[in-house]
Amino acid sequence: MCFGGLSTRPEKISENVIGAAVGDGANYYITTRGDLFVKGKAHRGQYGDGRLQSTEHFIRTMTGVAQITVHTGRAILRKKNGDVLGTGGNIYGPVGHHGLGDKADKWSLITKGARAIATGSSHSLAIRQDGMLIAWGSEYGPEPVPVMAGVTGVAAGSRTTIAIKSDGTLWQWARGKTPRKLVLEKN
């Protein structure tokens, strides 16, 4: 049985996969070798190889990749060496300076020395090796700016970001605003 052109039964896509992400029409996975494969829409440059036409089969578009995160028509990746690159829709700068105002159809370097990344609807973030969280895109500008130190984890949504600090505290804030510590209830 099919639903919207997709099988309702699980289907094996690949082996030796270490990461995957689903965007709004483009899907990605990373192999243990660090190869990035993409399939689906390409109209905003989501493949990063200059392609603007969709494919029905996964194709390799990058090597040396450790992490991929995607959102509305774009992708942010972290290479094994800590470089952060972006491609796709770039209206507010979530993929940096390249293609600002429309789209970036080639992977472009945003920052170096990252150990984790996240992206929301119009902003992106990276945790540097020293634990400094940096952000760029809507409310921040296309150049990464420091947000807070001592960060071990981060996630981004439409207009909000949450971060976990090394002391176990959880912080939340609206794009471009000052982070505030959340008080967690004890059971």
Backbone torsions as a table, in degrees:
resi	resn	phi	psi	omega
1	MET	NA	144.0	179.6
2	CYS	-120.5	148.2	175.6
3	PHE	-131.3	115.2	179.8
4	GLY	59.5	32.6	179.2
5	GLY	85.7	-2.6	179.2
6	LEU	-109.4	144.6	176.1
7	SER	-70.2	143.9	176.6
8	THR	-85.8	-5.8	176.9
9	ARG	-98.7	144.0	176.2
10	PRO	-57.3	140.4	-177.4
11	GLU	-129.9	125.7	178.6
12	LYS	-69.3	126.9	-179.1
13	ILE	-100.9	-43.9	-175.5
14	SER	-159.1	171.9	174.4
15	GLU	-117.8	165.0	176.2
16	ASN	57.8	46.9	-179.2
17	VAL	-100.0	134.6	179.5
18	ILE	-111.1	-11.3	-179.7
19	GLY	-165.0	154.4	178.8
20	ALA	-153.4	158.2	177.1
21	ALA	-150.2	146.1	179.2
22	VAL	-117.6	123.1	178.0
23	GLY	-102.4	-165.6	178.3
24	ASP	-89.6	63.6	178.0
25	GLY	121.8	-15.4	175.8
26	ALA	-123.0	132.0	-178.7
27	ASN	-116.5	149.3	-172.6
28	TYR	-135.6	149.0	166.8
29	TYR	-147.9	155.3	-178.3
30	ILE	-119.3	133.2	177.5
31	THR	-88.8	168.2	178.3
32	THR	-61.4	-24.0	176.7
33	ARG	-78.3	-11.1	-179.2
34	GLY	93.0	13.0	177.4
35	ASP	-82.2	132.9	178.0
36	LEU	-100.7	128.0	177.5
37	PHE	-115.9	141.5	-177.6
38	VAL	-132.1	146.2	176.1
39	LYS	-147.7	143.8	174.9
40	GLY	118.2	-150.1	-176.5
41	LYS	-62.4	149.3	-179.6
42	ALA	-137.9	5.4	-172.0
43	HIS	-60.7	-21.7	178.6
44	ARG	-103.4	4.6	-178.3
45	GLY	89.2	21.6	-174.2
46	GLN	-58.7	-21.2	-178.5
47	TYR	-79.0	-28.5	179.1
48	GLY	79.9	4.2	-179.5
49	ASP	-111.8	16.8	-179.4
50	GLY	90.8	-10.6	-178.7
51	ARG	-69.4	136.5	174.6
52	LEU	-123.9	8.7	177.4
53	GLN	-111.8	136.0	179.9
54	SER	-65.6	156.9	172.3
55	THR	-126.7	154.7	177.5
56	GLU	-97.7	-7.2	-179.5
57	HIS	-124.0	148.1	177.8
58	PHE	-65.9	135.6	175.7
59	ILE	-128.3	147.1	179.2
60	ARG	-78.7	130.4	-179.1
61	THR	-125.5	-7.2	-177.7
62	MET	-160.6	153.2	175.7
63	THR	-124.0	164.7	177.5
64	GLY	73.4	24.8	-175.1
65	VAL	-91.5	138.2	178.4
66	ALA	-109.4	-31.3	-175.1
67	GLN	-151.2	145.6	176.1
68	ILE	-133.6	139.3	173.6
69	THR	-140.4	142.0	-173.8
70	VAL	-135.9	159.7	173.8
71	HIS	-153.5	-157.8	-172.7
72	THR	-51.4	93.6	173.9
73	GLY	70.2	20.5	180.0
74	ARG	-152.2	167.8	178.7
75	ALA	-140.7	145.8	173.8
76	ILE	-123.5	132.8	177.4
77	LEU	-128.5	156.9	174.1
78	ARG	-118.8	124.8	177.9
79	LYS	-81.2	164.8	-179.7
80	LYS	-60.5	-26.1	179.8
81	ASN	-86.9	2.4	177.7
82	GLY	95.2	-5.3	176.5
83	ASP	-68.1	139.7	176.6
84	VAL	-111.6	126.1	-179.1
85	LEU	-124.3	153.3	178.4
86	GLY	-135.4	157.1	176.0
87	THR	-155.1	156.1	176.2
88	GLY	106.8	-158.3	-177.5
89	GLY	-55.3	131.7	-172.7
90	ASN	-139.9	43.8	-177.4
91	ILE	-62.3	-42.6	-177.5
92	TYR	-107.2	6.7	177.4
93	GLY	91.9	18.5	-178.9
94	PRO	-70.4	-9.2	173.4
95	VAL	-114.4	21.5	175.6
96	GLY	89.4	-156.3	-176.5
97	HIS	-75.3	-35.4	-175.3
98	HIS	-61.8	122.2	178.5
99	GLY	74.0	16.4	-177.3
100	LEU	-54.0	132.8	178.8
101	GLY	97.0	-15.9	178.7
102	ASP	-146.1	-90.8	-177.9
103	LYS	-150.1	151.1	173.0
104	ALA	-112.1	118.0	-177.2
105	ASP	-99.3	4.6	175.5
106	LYS	-131.0	145.0	175.6
107	TRP	-57.6	130.2	177.6
108	SER	-130.6	144.4	-178.7
109	LEU	-70.6	129.6	177.4
110	ILE	-104.2	-47.7	-179.2
111	THR	-157.0	171.2	-179.9
112	LYS	-125.3	163.7	172.6
113	GLY	75.6	30.7	-179.1
114	ALA	-94.9	151.3	173.9
115	ARG	-115.7	-8.5	176.6
116	ALA	-160.8	156.3	179.6
117	ILE	-140.4	161.2	174.0
118	ALA	-154.1	156.3	175.0
119	THR	-143.3	142.2	176.7
120	GLY	-108.1	-157.5	-176.2
121	SER	-70.9	-29.6	179.1
122	SER	-149.5	18.7	174.2
123	HIS	-143.1	157.7	180.0
124	SER	-134.4	160.3	-176.6
125	LEU	-143.1	157.3	174.0
126	ALA	-144.4	145.7	171.5
127	ILE	-101.5	119.5	178.6
128	ARG	-74.7	167.1	179.8
129	GLN	-57.6	-30.5	-179.5
130	ASP	-84.4	4.1	178.6
131	GLY	89.2	-0.7	178.0
132	MET	-76.0	127.8	175.0
133	LEU	-88.9	128.1	177.1
134	ILE	-119.1	152.8	-178.3
135	ALA	-138.4	155.2	175.8
136	TRP	-154.5	163.2	-177.6
137	GLY	110.3	-154.5	-177.6
138	SER	-52.9	131.0	-179.6
139	GLU	76.8	-9.6	179.6
140	TYR	-115.9	-31.6	-173.3
141	GLY	98.5	168.9	-175.7
142	PRO	-77.3	-10.4	178.6
143	GLU	-98.5	127.9	-179.3
144	PRO	-57.4	135.8	177.6
145	VAL	-124.6	146.6	178.6
146	PRO	-69.1	140.7	179.5
147	VAL	-114.1	-49.6	179.4
148	MET	-163.1	154.2	-178.7
149	ALA	-97.8	164.4	174.2
150	GLY	73.1	29.8	-175.7
151	VAL	-93.9	135.6	178.2
152	THR	-112.9	-19.3	179.8
153	GLY	-152.5	150.6	-179.0
154	VAL	-149.9	147.1	173.4
155	ALA	-143.1	146.5	-177.5
156	ALA	-127.5	147.1	177.4
157	GLY	-123.9	-153.7	-178.4
158	SER	-62.5	-52.8	-177.5
159	ARG	-129.6	4.9	-174.1
160	THR	-130.8	160.6	176.6
161	THR	-136.2	145.4	171.2
162	ILE	-126.2	147.6	179.7
163	ALA	-141.0	146.7	174.6
164	ILE	-108.6	130.1	178.6
165	LYS	-95.2	165.6	-176.7
166	SER	-62.8	-19.5	177.5
167	ASP	-87.2	5.1	178.0
168	GLY	87.7	-0.1	179.2
169	THR	-79.6	150.7	179.7
170	LEU	-109.6	133.8	-177.3
171	TRP	-124.3	147.9	179.4
172	GLN	-141.9	149.3	176.8
173	TRP	-163.5	157.3	173.1
174	ALA	-80.1	150.5	179.7
175	ARG	-44.3	126.1	175.4
176	GLY	79.4	-4.2	-179.5
177	LYS	-95.2	176.5	-179.6
178	THR	-81.0	130.8	177.2
179	PRO	-60.6	143.7	176.3
180	ARG	-128.5	139.6	-178.8
181	LYS	-72.7	133.4	176.7
182	LEU	-92.0	139.3	176.2
183	VAL	-93.8	118.2	-177.8
184	LEU	-90.7	138.2	177.9
185	GLU	-74.9	141.9	176.6
186	LYS	-96.2	140.3	178.8
187	ASN	-81.3	NA	NA
